[in-house]
Amino acid sequence: MIRVFPRRTKWTPSDPLAFVGDPPLQRPPDQPVLISVVFTWDIPEGQRLLRSWSRFYSDVQLGGSAFGDCGGEFVPGRFLKSGAVITSRGCIRNCSFCMVPKREGRTIRHLRIADGFNLLDNNFLACSETHIIQVFNMLGNQKSPAVFSGGLDARLLQPWHVELLKSIRVKSMFFACDNKSSIRHLRRVATLLCDFSREKKRCYVLIGFRGETPRQAEARLKEVYALGFLPFAMLYRGPDAVSRNRPEYHDLTGTWRNPRTYKVIMEGPRSPIRGGTQLRISDCR
């Protein structure tokens, strides 16, 4: 079947039946067309694409998480590029800024475990012990090191999880710091993962939620970095397109999504290594 997306991302499929935007001049033969919309602010574009593709195809459907799709079995390569994998649906939390519990439910649904190295489960550590071990066995058999970009719940991480992480090759694991109270959970995780480098420990940091100012957000980002994680600023935009643009956060998000940039802020610029010692530029003056 043909899959259509409003915008291209790093994980948009690239096979011959995956398209971004309007139908091309040279089109595949008539077959079902699924238009997938992830973000609510892309709904108008999805609706426009529905009209556009319906000019040439008889069966065109519009859906995706933006419309409350609860998600079924994961099919590798259909809506995400090969390598991405989802092994469970739902989340036991009920965060007010998150659509997952409302869309997929607060009960974890285990799915068939397909091959992949980038795990996108919403709350993987809330799965059963048996399921978690089976997923780690799968990850250990992949050619690429594991990426836990769906996020690992800092409140659920236990020593036995850490042993499983040590048993496979890990490129990066993501945690979350959604508010000031999340710091204490992140501090515990930092202790449990002390044997992993900062480059492998990343953290989504929600900023601008419930009146948080850019200055307050920056202080929390710096605190996350000080705990040994690489922060990734995620600006709260609200459920609709009206609040997408928040210019007062533009510089902050631009800085705190690029480790090369904010490392200079946190550690200062450094000169090339000389004689085995890495010197600050200021030391060379």
BAMIZA-337832 format. One record per residue (C-alpha): x, y, z. Coordinates in steps of 0.25 Angstrom, whole numbers, plus 5000, padded with zeros to 4 digits. Layout:
<pts>
XYZ...
</pts>
This chain:
<pts>
500050005000500450154998500750235011500750385010501350475021501250625023502650655026503950575025504750535037505950455040505050325042504150345030504150225021504950235008504350115000503750134986502350144992502550245003502350394999502450525006501450635001500650624988500550514977501750514968501550524953501950374951500950304961500850154965499650084961498350094968498450034982498050074996498650205001498950235016499250375020499950375034499850505042500650505055500550645060499250715062499750845055499950765043498450725042498150835032499250785023498750645024497350685020497950755008498750635004497450555006496750634995498050634986498250484986496750454985496850514971497650394966497350284976495950214980496350174994497050285002496950285017497450395027497950355041499050345051499350385065498850525063497450475061497550385074497950255067498150155078499150085070499149935067500249835064501549895059501849865045503349895042503649995031502150035029502150165036503550175041504850145034505450005036506250005049505150065057504349975066503149975075502849865085501849915094500650025094500150105105500750175118500450155132500650305135499650415133500450535130499550655126500450695114500450555108499450495099499950355100499050305112497750365105498150305092498750175095498250155109498950145123499049995122500249935115499949855103501149765099501249745084502049645075503549675076504049705062505549735059506049875061507049955068506350085071505350055082504150155082503250095093502550205101502950135114503750015112504149995126502649985130502649855122502749715129504049665133503849545122503549645111504749735115505749625115505249575101505349715095506849715101507149585094506649635081507449765083508649685086508549615072508449745064509649795056509449935061509649975075508350005083507650135083506550155094505950285087504550255092505050285106505350205119504550245131505450295142504550255153504550105148506050085145506549975154507949905156507449785148507149875136508549935137509149795136508349775124508849905118510249865121510049725114509749795100510449905091509750035094509850155086508950245094507850235104506850355107506150395120505250505123505250635132503850695130503950785142504750825154504250705163504850605152506250645156506250555168505950435160506950475150507950485161507750335165507850295150509150365149509650275161509150145155509750185141511150235146511850135137511250195125511850315118511150445117511050425102510150305104509250375114508250465108507050545114505850605108505550735116504150785114504250945115503251055115502150975122501151035132501751175132503251135132504151245128505351235118506251265130505651155139505651055127507151085125507451065140506850925139507550895126508850925132508550845145508250725136509550745129510250755142509750615146510450555134509350555123509250615110507950695110507050715098506150835100504650805096503850925095502350915100501550965088500150925093499150835085498850925074499651005064499351135070500351125081501451055072502351185071502851235084503951325079504451355094504951215094505651215080507051235085506951145097506351025089507351045077508551045087508050925096507750835085509250835080510250775090511450835083510850975085510450955100511650885104512451015101511451085110511650985121513150955120513751065112514451065098515650975097516850975089517450855081518150745090519550775092520550685099519350595104518650715111517450785106517650935109516551045110516851155100516951255111518051175117518851195104518851345105
</pts>
